[in-house]
Amino acid sequence: MNKYRTHHCSELTDKETGKTVSLSGWLHRKRDHGNLLFIDLRDHFGLTQCVIENKNKFFSLLEKLKPESVITIKGKVSKREKGTENLDLSTGKIEINIESVKVLSEAKELPMPVFGEQDYPEDIRLKYRFLDLRREEMHKNIILRSEVISFIRKEMLKLGFLEFQTPILTSSSPEGARDFLVPSRLNKGKFYALPQAPQQFKQLVMISGFDKYFQIAPCFRDEDARADRSPGEFYQLDIEMSFVEQEDVFKVVEKLMVNLFKKFSTKKIINETFPRISFEESMMKYGTDKPDLRNPLVISDITKIFTREDVKFEIFKKLVKSGSSVRCITTKQTKDKPRSFFDNIDKWAKDQGASGLAYFTIEKTDKISAKGPVGKFFSESSLLEIMKITNAQVGDSIFLACGKVSEIEKILSVSRDKIAMDLKLIDETQFAFCWIVDYPMFETDELTKKIKFSHNPFSMPQGDIKNLNLNDPLKIKAFQYDIVCNGVELSSGAIRNHIPELMYKLFSVAGYSKTEVESKFSGMLNALSYGAPPHGGIAPGIDRIVMLLASEKNIREITLFPMNQNAQDLMMEAPSEVDTKQLKEIGIKIDNKKS
């Protein structure tokens, strides 16, 4: 090919036996057999075993050379001796008998090994990310990410979408997270904001008369890191469509996701037409709007049981009288589980900050009864009613939680996952997608008790928009939806509100004056007033999609150069201080006084 190589390190087979070849790459590992030195040479494509005899003048050079040094070797291809082949490698039937070596770049002592997949502290991995990315699994993950993005782009073009790029420097707007601000040199005292999402711009694209848009969009949010969320920046597949209803968006996304996940995974997609689950139903059955549908456990409301006179569980009865609810999880045929199984789950729930989980197991001798610490408080009649509500059978167990609805939803949601894992109920060979729909337009802020938007403020409310009842805003549902897979939220989306007068009304419910709305969204409102089509869209997260396809639990494992938990780039030492000259140009002075 050129002076560095005639082949890649994954290309050579026994068909090339006897040929003189050149390979370049990293010295992956060495095995010294005294008179023979074996090295594995690695490049982006794979590994090739090379061997050199001690009589070769380059032997001592290779012997002293540190791992990860970059070299070019020249030599002849030969078949490996029978019994020494490595059939896990594409080059496993051959080796290169080294004739000459040229060192292109010598490596220092490594702060972390590249060979092997052992865990290292995250800060070391991120500081030396260029080494971390040489590791096989990390390298594969980043290649997968590239291939996924390329596939998505091709599929979107096939579906008739046009790819546009929206601005990175824009104005600050309330998107739900903190903005990253960029000071303006030419307009001192004013700031750009990096986009949390291209929300307004993609709507403006539709208003501009285009029919279908997409973008692999960088998004910036100054928020805390989580396993499935990067601090700072992330990428999403931004989609917007004109003259569509909710189901039109669903059809496009379902087709894309099914094709994508079939292409890059051998796991089974349970339903290729994704179930539609209302927000209300999801919170009731799963305690969350991000349910893992591989988990067969469901939550039931049994509050009314504790109004019965024949139920003597006084602690729960008093709480119910004061407004608390009782919900439960039923586990199938767990009667033979030891006491420790139940006690461990109760203890785990307490460790999560809950008061614990009461439990009993349904038995039948002469009559239906309950075994367990609280079983004695239930009559046969009350147990039969519980069995009817929960579809429980003799031999099943019931885990109960009592409290405010928001509190028991939270604890039972995570308990549902915990119990399923302990019982090994989750099939890791499956993908279970669903749509969560019918989100409430508004909710009450727990701290201020004021009405606020629950989701996207630009969403279209459901029902008769001309006669919308704004006196009871908590009952208004919106055309808002989330797509979820295996308990991971991939995206939120909505059919947009394209009617300015309606937008003013809805924002007023959330406490915004007309002046405030015009100040924050003047560009959008102005555009909507010149004829806007009904439109809607969604923006699946690229990072989360790749994380699922790679079977990784942490989003940093599929990101090229991520920040750490404190939003720091340890490799490039960002964020960093800047000199006073730069600050003066943009009219900023740093106040170092301690508050």
C-alpha positions as MATLAB code, in Angstrom:
seq = 'MNKYRTHHCSELTDKETGKTVSLSGWLHRKRDHGNLLFIDLRDHFGLTQCVIENKNKFFSLLEKLKPESVITIKGKVSKREKGTENLDLSTGKIEINIESVKVLSEAKELPMPVFGEQDYPEDIRLKYRFLDLRREEMHKNIILRSEVISFIRKEMLKLGFLEFQTPILTSSSPEGARDFLVPSRLNKGKFYALPQAPQQFKQLVMISGFDKYFQIAPCFRDEDARADRSPGEFYQLDIEMSFVEQEDVFKVVEKLMVNLFKKFSTKKIINETFPRISFEESMMKYGTDKPDLRNPLVISDITKIFTREDVKFEIFKKLVKSGSSVRCITTKQTKDKPRSFFDNIDKWAKDQGASGLAYFTIEKTDKISAKGPVGKFFSESSLLEIMKITNAQVGDSIFLACGKVSEIEKILSVSRDKIAMDLKLIDETQFAFCWIVDYPMFETDELTKKIKFSHNPFSMPQGDIKNLNLNDPLKIKAFQYDIVCNGVELSSGAIRNHIPELMYKLFSVAGYSKTEVESKFSGMLNALSYGAPPHGGIAPGIDRIVMLLASEKNIREITLFPMNQNAQDLMMEAPSEVDTKQLKEIGIKIDNKKS';
ca = [
       0.000    0.000    0.000;
       2.757    2.445    1.030;
       6.117    2.506    2.830;
       4.461    1.688    6.156;
       2.418   -1.352    5.255;
       1.400   -3.722    2.519;
      -1.409   -5.168    4.616;
      -3.466   -4.480    7.745;
      -2.919   -6.563   10.873;
      -6.128   -8.536   10.282;
      -5.684   -9.354    6.589;
      -3.094  -12.076    6.236;
      -4.065  -15.737    5.927;
      -2.268  -18.946    4.951;
      -2.952  -17.994    1.307;
      -0.140  -15.409    1.641;
       2.374  -17.999    2.918;
       5.851  -17.216    1.580;
       5.092  -13.584    0.725;
       7.246  -10.748    2.049;
       5.036   -8.176    3.717;
       5.241   -4.971    5.752;
       3.005   -4.263    8.747;
       2.806   -1.207   11.004;
       1.151   -0.827   14.344;
       1.504   -0.887   18.102;
       3.604   -3.425   19.981;
       0.705   -5.033   21.805;
       2.570   -7.630   23.896;
       5.763   -9.670   23.936;
       6.580  -13.273   24.898;
      10.275  -14.025   25.330;
      11.198  -17.694   24.799;
      14.963  -17.100   25.087;
      16.097  -17.779   21.536;
      12.776  -16.618   20.110;
      10.767  -13.470   20.764;
       7.080  -13.454   19.878;
       5.293  -10.131   19.523;
       1.675   -9.321   18.785;
       1.424   -6.358   16.461;
      -1.861   -4.436   16.622;
      -3.477   -1.838   14.425;
      -7.027   -0.567   14.121;
      -8.065   -3.708   12.232;
      -6.654   -6.522   14.366;
      -3.613   -8.506   15.527;
      -0.826  -10.400   13.806;
       1.702  -12.603   15.574;
       5.306  -11.913   14.599;
       8.428  -13.854   15.591;
      12.142  -13.002   15.557;
      15.186  -15.173   16.300;
      17.912  -14.023   18.702;
      20.479  -14.087   15.891;
      18.581  -11.311   14.081;
      20.245   -7.916   14.624;
      16.864   -6.388   15.516;
      16.249   -8.891   18.332;
      17.751   -6.760   21.125;
      15.882   -3.672   19.881;
      12.534   -5.429   20.149;
      13.509   -7.035   23.448;
      14.081   -3.618   25.040;
      11.179   -1.816   23.361;
       8.259   -0.942   25.649;
       4.669   -1.996   24.929;
       2.603    0.427   22.802;
       5.633    1.634   20.858;
       4.767    2.091   17.179;
       6.865    0.051   14.737;
       7.049   -1.144   11.147;
       8.125   -4.737   10.589;
       9.076   -6.472    7.384;
       9.165  -10.231    6.990;
       7.836  -13.393    5.412;
       4.457  -14.982    6.059;
       4.643  -18.575    7.303;
       2.102  -21.081    8.583;
       2.012  -21.655   12.324;
       2.917  -25.110   13.525;
      -0.043  -27.441   14.022;
      -1.490  -27.007   17.510;
      -0.264  -23.418   17.845;
      -2.995  -21.803   15.702;
      -5.301  -19.228   17.270;
      -8.660  -19.687   15.589;
     -10.101  -16.690   17.476;
      -8.008  -14.441   15.224;
      -8.482  -13.934   11.487;
      -4.665  -14.145   11.257;
      -4.445  -17.055   13.684;
      -3.098  -19.595   11.172;
      -0.009  -17.559   10.225;
       2.863  -15.580   11.693;
       5.436  -13.172   10.292;
       9.102  -14.099   10.468;
      10.634  -10.690   11.108;
      13.515   -9.618    8.874;
      13.724   -5.934    9.790;
      12.195   -3.459   12.239;
      11.834    0.318   12.209;
      10.740    2.220   15.322;
       8.311    4.992   14.348;
       7.467    6.185   17.850;
       8.778    4.877   21.163;
       6.353    4.688   24.107;
       7.080    5.649   27.701;
       6.168    3.460   30.679;
       2.394    3.094   30.566;
       0.210    4.527   33.353;
      -2.318    1.796   32.557;
      -2.032   -1.357   30.428;
      -3.730   -1.597   27.061;
      -3.632   -5.379   26.950;
      -6.441   -6.912   28.989;
      -9.787   -5.523   30.026;
      -9.220   -5.131   33.751;
     -10.915   -2.199   35.451;
      -8.976    0.922   36.289;
     -10.074    4.034   38.199;
     -12.177    6.233   35.960;
     -10.022    9.313   36.468;
      -6.936    7.460   35.184;
      -8.882    6.113   32.206;
     -10.178    9.586   31.313;
      -6.829   11.336   31.792;
      -5.229    8.820   29.434;
      -8.284    8.315   27.249;
      -6.117    7.863   24.141;
      -4.700    4.728   25.813;
      -8.075    3.608   27.123;
      -9.477    3.780   23.589;
      -6.802    1.367   22.379;
      -8.329   -1.343   24.575;
     -10.301   -3.834   22.515;
     -13.744   -3.348   24.040;
     -13.520    0.433   24.061;
     -12.255    0.439   20.488;
     -15.174   -1.737   19.414;
     -17.669    0.533   21.195;
     -16.458    3.630   19.386;
     -16.501    1.830   16.033;
     -20.055    0.695   16.809;
     -21.028    4.297   17.545;
     -19.696    5.418   14.168;
     -21.493    2.625   12.335;
     -24.769    3.338   14.137;
     -24.664    7.021   13.192;
     -23.864    6.175    9.562;
     -26.744    3.681    9.447;
     -29.180    6.173   10.980;
     -28.202    8.826    8.480;
     -28.773    6.455    5.516;
     -32.128    5.272    6.909;
     -33.395    8.811    7.459;
     -32.504    9.789    3.905;
     -34.343    6.683    2.635;
     -37.413    7.809    4.601;
     -37.429   11.144    2.764;
     -35.854   13.334    5.438;
     -33.442   16.181    4.665;
     -30.401   16.786    6.861;
     -29.844   20.364    8.076;
     -27.524   21.925   10.649;
     -28.967   24.388   13.115;
     -26.993   27.103   15.002;
     -24.745   26.327   17.941;
     -24.609   29.908   19.244;
     -28.134   30.926   20.138;
     -30.200   32.629   22.846;
     -30.885   31.281   26.316;
     -34.304   29.681   26.837;
     -35.927   27.598   29.585;
     -35.461   24.004   28.367;
     -35.347   22.340   31.774;
     -31.592   22.380   32.483;
     -28.927   25.058   32.933;
     -27.472   26.664   29.845;
     -23.808   26.901   28.962;
     -23.288   30.613   28.337;
     -20.838   32.161   25.866;
     -19.982   35.859   26.300;
     -20.130   38.093   23.222;
     -17.051   40.223   22.428;
     -18.915   42.432   19.959;
     -21.917   42.849   22.247;
     -20.394   43.232   25.696;
     -22.623   42.310   28.590;
     -24.643   39.932   26.442;
     -24.365   36.173   26.108;
     -25.062   33.406   23.663;
     -26.235   30.048   24.950;
     -25.190   26.672   23.596;
     -28.378   24.822   22.579;
     -29.816   22.329   25.052;
     -31.585   21.002   21.967;
     -32.424   22.501   18.554;
     -36.075   22.668   19.664;
     -37.042   26.087   18.365;
     -34.874   25.890   15.266;
     -36.323   22.591   14.099;
     -39.826   23.999   14.501;
     -38.727   27.031   12.499;
     -37.526   24.657    9.757;
     -41.089   23.309    9.502;
     -42.523   26.823    9.504;
     -40.086   27.591    6.676;
     -41.952   25.125    4.477;
     -39.736   22.026    4.678;
     -41.536   18.727    5.187;
     -39.142   16.423    7.039;
     -35.901   17.329    8.828;
     -33.255   15.436   10.750;
     -29.917   16.189   12.300;
     -27.309   14.321   14.361;
     -27.366   17.226   16.765;
     -24.904   18.147   19.522;
     -26.722   19.312   22.658;
     -25.289   21.081   25.682;
     -26.687   20.991   29.195;
     -25.000   22.085   32.383;
     -26.360   19.247   34.518;
     -25.060   16.555   36.834;
     -23.677   13.300   35.465;
     -25.470    9.951   35.748;
     -24.789    6.517   34.364;
     -27.051    7.257   31.372;
     -26.326   10.986   31.121;
     -23.138   12.822   30.216;
     -22.446   16.185   31.826;
     -21.816   18.898   29.294;
     -22.653   17.540   25.855;
     -24.431   14.691   24.140;
     -25.794   13.847   20.704;
     -29.341   13.164   19.601;
     -31.139   12.216   16.412;
     -33.261   15.323   16.028;
     -36.424   14.760   13.936;
     -39.277   17.056   12.948;
     -42.158   16.485   10.488;
     -44.925   18.694    9.078;
     -48.628   17.834    8.771;
     -48.393   14.829   11.068;
     -50.206   13.298   13.975;
     -48.663   11.388   16.842;
     -48.955    8.009   15.127;
     -47.096    9.278   12.056;
     -44.076   10.060   14.217;
     -44.363    6.651   15.893;
     -44.354    4.794   12.564;
     -41.133    6.493   11.413;
     -39.329    5.933   14.710;
     -40.481    2.312   15.074;
     -39.259    1.453   11.584;
     -35.922    3.109   12.251;
     -35.431    1.481   15.673;
     -36.404   -2.011   14.524;
     -34.039   -1.831   11.539;
     -31.265   -0.322   13.663;
     -31.460   -2.808   16.529;
     -31.754   -5.764   14.166;
     -28.691   -4.550   12.280;
     -26.423   -4.143   15.296;
     -27.668   -6.739   17.779;
     -28.697  -10.383   17.874;
     -31.121   -9.727   20.724;
     -34.813  -10.265   20.050;
     -37.184   -7.283   19.805;
     -40.270   -8.422   21.745;
     -42.833   -6.263   19.879;
     -41.936   -4.599   16.592;
     -45.051   -2.431   16.958;
     -44.258   -0.839   20.282;
     -46.970   -0.909   22.987;
     -48.638    2.429   23.803;
     -48.890    2.898   27.565;
     -50.490    5.966   29.101;
     -48.433    7.914   31.623;
     -51.101    7.240   34.255;
     -51.066    3.480   33.603;
     -47.271    3.336   33.583;
     -46.984    5.096   36.939;
     -49.655    2.785   38.394;
     -48.297   -0.544   37.056;
     -44.566    0.170   37.146;
     -44.086    3.205   39.425;
     -42.153    4.989   36.666;
     -42.563    6.377   33.158;
     -39.438    4.454   32.130;
     -40.584    0.852   32.623;
     -38.493   -2.181   31.754;
     -41.110   -4.388   30.100;
     -38.814   -7.412   30.220;
     -39.743   -7.456   33.898;
     -43.078   -9.296   34.354;
     -43.743   -7.853   37.836;
     -46.500   -5.255   38.112;
     -47.741   -2.979   40.882;
     -51.326   -3.010   42.153;
     -53.261   -0.541   44.300;
     -54.839   -2.226   47.316;
     -55.594    0.888   49.397;
     -59.263   -0.018   49.792;
     -58.319   -3.270   51.563;
     -57.194   -1.206   54.543;
     -60.641    0.317   55.027;
     -62.054   -3.138   55.876;
     -62.897   -3.963   59.494;
     -61.478   -7.489   59.182;
     -58.000   -6.156   58.351;
     -56.108   -5.473   61.587;
     -52.879   -3.979   60.176;
     -53.341   -0.828   62.256;
     -50.211    1.071   61.132;
     -51.302    1.007   57.488;
     -54.967    1.602   58.383;
     -54.114    4.813   60.269;
     -51.941    6.038   57.393;
     -54.707    5.313   54.864;
     -57.192    7.250   56.998;
     -54.837   10.257   56.838;
     -54.628   10.105   53.042;
     -51.870    7.580   52.313;
     -52.107    4.866   49.660;
     -51.030    1.219   49.696;
     -49.588   -0.480   46.646;
     -47.971   -3.848   46.255;
     -45.880   -6.124   44.054;
     -46.865   -9.772   43.575;
     -44.166  -12.382   43.003;
     -45.202  -15.712   41.495;
     -44.648  -18.978   43.376;
     -42.122  -17.750   45.898;
     -43.554  -19.762   48.799;
     -40.399  -21.883   49.029;
     -38.033  -18.933   49.226;
     -36.209  -18.721   52.572;
     -37.040  -16.016   55.098;
     -33.718  -14.356   54.262;
     -34.921  -13.624   50.710;
     -37.812  -11.517   51.999;
     -35.852   -9.910   54.839;
     -33.043   -8.910   52.472;
     -35.478   -7.113   50.183;
     -37.042   -5.352   53.196;
     -33.575   -4.294   54.403;
     -32.603   -3.167   50.895;
     -35.735   -0.985   50.722;
     -34.781    0.640   54.036;
     -31.290    1.297   52.660;
     -32.969    3.191   49.780;
     -34.543    5.560   52.286;
     -37.963    3.881   52.514;
     -39.567    2.639   55.722;
     -39.239   -0.887   54.341;
     -41.550   -3.339   52.594;
     -44.091   -5.411   54.485;
     -44.671   -8.865   53.027;
     -46.599  -12.108   53.290;
     -47.062  -15.300   51.270;
     -50.504  -16.690   50.425;
     -51.092  -20.243   51.705;
     -53.942  -22.691   51.767;
     -54.504  -25.542   54.172;
     -58.112  -25.640   55.314;
     -58.574  -22.078   54.140;
     -56.691  -19.210   52.529;
     -54.201  -17.626   54.941;
     -51.063  -15.521   54.879;
     -47.614  -16.503   56.123;
     -45.109  -13.851   57.138;
     -44.575  -11.046   59.658;
     -47.818   -9.219   58.771;
     -49.840  -12.202   57.524;
     -51.799  -12.551   60.758;
     -53.469   -9.167   60.218;
     -55.470  -10.344   57.189;
     -58.694  -12.366   57.165;
     -59.427  -14.986   54.531;
     -61.993  -12.706   52.939;
     -59.538   -9.782   52.688;
     -56.884  -12.092   51.206;
     -59.338  -13.305   48.581;
     -60.003   -9.690   47.616;
     -56.247   -8.997   47.397;
     -55.868  -12.083   45.193;
     -58.628  -10.812   42.917;
     -57.067   -7.325   42.580;
     -53.500   -8.586   42.025;
     -54.239  -11.841   40.153;
     -52.277  -13.611   42.875;
     -52.473  -17.356   43.435;
     -51.738  -19.627   46.380;
     -47.943  -19.758   46.718;
     -47.449  -16.161   45.566;
     -45.979  -13.457   47.788;
     -47.084   -9.858   48.269;
     -44.711   -6.941   49.036;
     -46.503   -3.841   50.347;
     -45.603   -0.165   50.681;
     -47.659    2.591   52.262;
     -47.297    6.365   52.002;
     -47.766    9.277   49.642;
     -48.315    8.136   46.057;
     -45.102    9.809   44.844;
     -43.095    8.076   47.580;
     -44.462    4.582   47.027;
     -44.158    4.915   43.255;
     -40.476    5.660   43.715;
     -39.697    2.807   46.096;
     -41.851    0.199   44.324;
     -40.351    1.109   40.948;
     -36.810    0.323   42.107;
     -38.046   -2.598   44.259;
     -39.686   -4.079   41.183;
     -36.312   -4.063   39.425;
     -34.472   -5.355   42.483;
     -36.868   -8.268   43.054;
     -36.824   -9.195   39.365;
     -33.021   -9.292   39.387;
     -32.933  -11.411   42.548;
     -35.444  -13.823   40.995;
     -33.607  -13.746   37.630;
     -36.765  -12.744   35.782;
     -35.123  -10.399   33.265;
     -34.223  -11.892   29.899;
     -31.021  -10.111   28.854;
     -31.394  -11.399   25.272;
     -34.381   -9.147   24.579;
     -35.194   -5.546   23.748;
     -38.560   -4.327   25.005;
     -39.637   -0.994   23.527;
     -42.714    0.994   24.431;
     -44.271    4.417   24.011;
     -45.368    6.338   27.076;
     -48.195    8.644   25.963;
     -50.847   11.023   27.308;
     -48.587   12.985   29.626;
     -50.310   15.635   31.725;
     -49.721   19.126   30.331;
     -49.166   20.526   33.812;
     -48.150   19.366   37.254;
     -47.819   20.905   40.701;
     -44.343   21.863   41.860;
     -43.736   19.973   45.124;
     -41.832   22.870   46.697;
     -43.706   25.960   45.527;
     -47.093   24.250   45.011;
     -47.436   26.290   41.822;
     -48.612   24.947   38.455;
     -45.779   24.256   35.995;
     -45.307   22.488   32.666;
     -44.696   18.783   33.213;
     -42.907   18.175   29.932;
     -42.341   20.336   26.848;
     -44.021   23.794   26.993;
     -44.328   23.881   23.183;
     -46.624   20.822   23.102;
     -50.163   20.696   21.763;
     -52.856   19.904   24.340;
     -55.356   17.152   23.629;
     -59.069   17.688   23.186;
     -61.059   20.615   21.886;
     -58.465   23.389   21.797;
     -61.097   26.068   21.128;
     -62.934   25.205   24.326;
     -60.029   24.082   26.469;
     -60.872   24.108   30.189;
     -57.999   26.064   31.735;
     -59.764   26.197   35.114;
     -58.676   22.622   35.829;
     -55.224   22.511   34.173;
     -54.043   19.341   35.919;
     -56.593   17.358   33.911;
     -55.277   18.576   30.537;
     -53.380   15.880   28.634;
     -50.834   16.730   25.957;
     -49.641   15.090   22.765;
     -46.345   14.321   24.465;
     -44.608   10.992   24.334;
     -41.460    9.175   25.394;
     -39.853    6.147   23.788;
     -38.394    3.685   26.299;
     -36.310    0.539   25.842;
     -35.361   -1.868   28.665;
     -36.048    0.803   31.268;
     -33.966    3.463   29.491;
     -35.662    6.599   28.198;
     -34.334    7.091   24.664;
     -36.245   10.237   23.854;
     -39.053   12.649   24.496;
     -41.165   14.142   21.752;
     -44.409   15.925   21.059;
     -46.872   17.263   18.556;
     -46.140   20.986   18.734;
     -48.420   23.870   19.561;
     -48.487   25.937   16.359;
     -51.171   28.408   17.491;
     -49.733   31.590   19.159;
     -52.954   32.519   20.996;
     -53.123   29.059   22.557;
     -49.464   29.266   23.550;
     -50.070   32.518   25.449;
     -52.990   30.891   27.313;
     -51.002   27.801   28.302;
     -47.998   29.806   29.450;
     -50.284   32.009   31.541;
     -51.438   28.896   33.430;
     -47.777   28.231   34.306;
     -47.418   31.779   35.616;
     -45.817   33.492   32.594;
     -47.035   36.921   31.543;
     -47.508   37.750   27.865;
     -44.487   40.052   28.093;
     -42.310   37.263   29.537;
     -43.382   34.833   26.809;
     -42.638   37.381   24.089;
     -39.271   38.165   25.654;
     -38.166   34.516   25.809;
     -39.727   33.204   22.583;
     -40.071   36.234   20.341;
     -38.503   34.513   17.326;
     -40.778   31.500   17.597;
     -43.958   33.498   18.206;
     -43.198   35.834   15.350;
     -42.708   32.891   12.982;
     -45.891   31.148   14.144;
     -47.907   34.272   13.363;
     -47.090   34.022    9.645;
     -48.676   30.653    8.971;
     -47.373   27.510   10.635;
     -48.208   23.918    9.717;
     -49.193   21.361   12.365;
     -45.925   19.613   13.130;
     -44.259   17.253   15.576;
     -41.099   15.369   16.254;
     -38.804   13.572   18.602;
     -35.080   13.332   19.374;
     -33.744    9.868   20.364;
     -30.435    9.998   22.218;
     -27.558    8.587   20.152;
     -25.476    7.895   23.245;
     -28.214    5.878   24.952;
     -28.966    3.895   21.795;
     -25.312    2.894   21.443;
     -25.130    2.120   25.162;
     -27.978   -0.384   24.779;
     -26.511   -1.945   21.627;
     -23.096   -2.303   23.276;
     -24.681   -3.753   26.471;
     -22.932   -1.094   28.542;
     -24.289    0.304   31.794;
     -22.412    3.621   31.668;
     -22.671    6.166   28.861;
     -18.969    7.076   29.182;
     -18.097    3.617   27.830;
     -19.447    4.544   24.403;
     -18.314    8.178   24.264;
     -15.056    9.132   22.596;
     -13.797   11.796   25.018;
     -16.258   12.138   27.902;
     -16.010   14.352   30.956;
     -15.863   12.952   34.462;
     -18.593   13.224   37.094;
     -17.495   16.787   37.888;
     -17.810   17.899   34.256;
     -14.023   18.007   33.806;
     -12.016   16.898   30.793;
      -8.989   15.467   32.595;
      -7.095   14.830   29.385;
      -7.343   18.389   27.989;
      -7.603   19.968   31.461;
     -10.890   21.703   30.765;
     -12.453   23.852   32.053;
      -9.367   26.013   32.392;
      -8.491   29.534   33.417;
      -7.988   32.157   30.713;
      -5.737   35.197   30.786;
      -6.976   38.647   31.760;
      -6.553   39.959   28.201;
      -9.164   37.507   26.896;
     -11.520   38.380   29.744;
     -11.093   42.112   29.138;
     -12.005   41.697   25.449;
     -15.363   40.212   26.382;
     -15.988   42.584   29.291;
     -15.759   40.043   32.115;
     -13.989   40.423   35.437;
     -13.530   37.481   37.798;
     -14.586   38.131   41.389;
     -12.322   35.971   43.562;
     -13.800   37.233   46.807;
     -15.146   34.511   49.055;
     -18.841   34.889   49.671;
];
